[in-house]
Amino acid sequence: MDIKLNSRTAGFNFAIWGLVLLPLLMSFYGFYQVQFVGNIFYYGPEPGKAIVHFLGEWAIAFLLLVIAIRPIHKLTAIQLRPYSRRVGLAAFFYGLVHVFAYFAFIQGFVWQELWGGLA
């Protein structure tokens, strides 16, 4: 017997969106701590590196969650495939933001170093 969670299940949709937006809210909280509260040590001595690692870890976590959706369905008979696209887009979004943050905070948009590092 399969338990189907359709898109009209408001509680589960809310939980999925909460999971997807949690890292973004945590980043905004860190920005608030640094800019408005004055806690300049919130991200540690290297804030750029901390932000890049934070975004990369969440991108990998969402990617692993997307990969695990099928085995979860096989083990528990809960239909999660309608939500895999949403979580996959979150993985792509956080991966893209991670790469952009790396170029911005670590490389400083110095294109000669970027192309030299790739060659």
Secondary structure per residue as TSV (DSSP state, phi and psi in degrees):
chain	resnum	aa	ss	phi	psi
A	1	M	-	360.0	120.5
A	2	D	-	-89.6	135.4
A	3	I	E	-95.2	114.6
A	4	K	E	-99.0	126.3
A	5	L	-	-106.1	102.1
A	6	N	-	-84.5	173.3
A	7	S	T	-70.0	-9.2
A	8	R	T	-86.1	-1.6
A	9	T	-	-78.3	97.1
A	10	A	H	-64.4	-39.6
A	11	G	H	-64.5	-41.1
A	12	F	H	-72.3	-37.7
A	13	N	H	-60.7	-42.1
A	14	F	H	-62.6	-39.7
A	15	A	H	-66.2	-40.9
A	16	I	H	-64.2	-47.2
A	17	W	H	-65.7	-34.8
A	18	G	H	-63.8	-40.7
A	19	L	H	-65.2	-41.0
A	20	V	H	-68.4	-38.2
A	21	L	H	-90.5	-6.6
A	22	L	H	-57.7	-48.3
A	23	P	H	-63.3	-34.6
A	24	L	H	-66.0	-41.7
A	25	L	H	-65.1	-37.3
A	26	M	H	-65.8	-37.0
A	27	S	H	-66.2	-41.6
A	28	F	H	-63.9	-36.6
A	29	Y	H	-64.7	-40.8
A	30	G	H	-63.4	-40.9
A	31	F	H	-61.9	-41.9
A	32	Y	H	-62.4	-42.9
A	33	Q	I	-62.3	-40.8
A	34	V	I	-76.5	-44.5
A	35	Q	I	-83.9	-40.1
A	36	F	I	-106.1	-34.3
A	37	V	I	-84.7	-29.1
A	38	G	-	92.6	13.9
A	39	N	-	-82.4	82.6
A	40	I	T	-73.2	-10.8
A	41	F	T	-99.9	16.0
A	42	Y	S	-62.2	-42.6
A	43	Y	S	-93.5	-1.0
A	44	G	-	92.2	-169.3
A	45	P	S	-71.4	-23.3
A	46	E	-	-123.4	85.5
A	47	P	H	-66.4	-34.3
A	48	G	H	-62.7	-44.7
A	49	K	H	-65.8	-37.6
A	50	A	H	-64.9	-41.1
A	51	I	H	-67.0	-42.3
A	52	V	H	-62.1	-44.8
A	53	H	H	-66.0	-39.7
A	54	F	H	-60.2	-47.7
A	55	L	H	-67.8	-37.9
A	56	G	H	-66.0	-39.3
A	57	E	H	-64.3	-39.4
A	58	W	H	-71.5	-33.9
A	59	A	H	-62.7	-43.3
A	60	I	H	-66.9	-38.9
A	61	A	H	-62.6	-43.8
A	62	F	H	-68.5	-36.0
A	63	L	H	-63.4	-43.2
A	64	L	H	-65.6	-34.7
A	65	L	H	-65.8	-40.2
A	66	V	H	-64.0	-41.6
A	67	I	H	-66.3	-31.6
A	68	A	H	-83.6	-4.6
A	69	I	H	-64.1	-42.6
A	70	R	H	-65.8	-47.3
A	71	P	H	-62.5	-33.5
A	72	I	H	-63.5	-39.3
A	73	H	H	-64.1	-41.5
A	74	K	H	-66.5	-37.7
A	75	L	H	-80.8	-36.5
A	76	T	H	-112.4	-9.0
A	77	A	-	62.6	26.2
A	78	I	E	-98.0	127.0
A	79	Q	E	-81.4	105.8
A	80	L	-	-111.1	1.2
A	81	R	H	-60.1	-33.2
A	82	P	H	-63.1	-20.2
A	83	Y	H	-97.9	-6.7
A	84	S	H	-67.8	-33.5
A	85	R	H	-64.7	-41.6
A	86	R	H	-63.3	-44.1
A	87	V	H	-71.1	-34.8
A	88	G	H	-65.4	-39.7
A	89	L	H	-65.7	-34.6
A	90	A	H	-65.3	-40.5
A	91	A	H	-62.3	-43.9
A	92	F	H	-63.9	-43.5
A	93	F	H	-61.3	-48.6
A	94	Y	H	-69.3	-31.6
A	95	G	H	-66.0	-41.9
A	96	L	H	-66.6	-42.2
A	97	V	H	-66.5	-34.2
A	98	H	H	-62.3	-45.9
A	99	V	H	-65.1	-42.2
A	100	F	H	-63.0	-41.9
A	101	A	H	-65.3	-35.7
A	102	Y	I	-63.2	-47.3
A	103	F	I	-62.7	-36.9
A	104	A	I	-78.4	-50.9
A	105	F	I	-87.6	-36.1
A	106	I	I	-91.5	-49.1
A	107	Q	S	-88.2	-22.0
A	108	G	T	68.1	25.7
A	109	F	T	56.0	31.3
A	110	V	-	-86.9	102.4
A	111	W	H	-68.5	-29.8
A	112	Q	H	-64.4	-40.5
A	113	E	H	-70.5	-34.0
A	114	L	H	-64.2	-49.4
A	115	W	H	-70.8	-32.9
A	116	G	H	-67.0	-34.6
A	117	G	H	-72.6	-27.1
A	118	L	H	-80.6	-27.1
A	119	A	-	-82.2	360.0
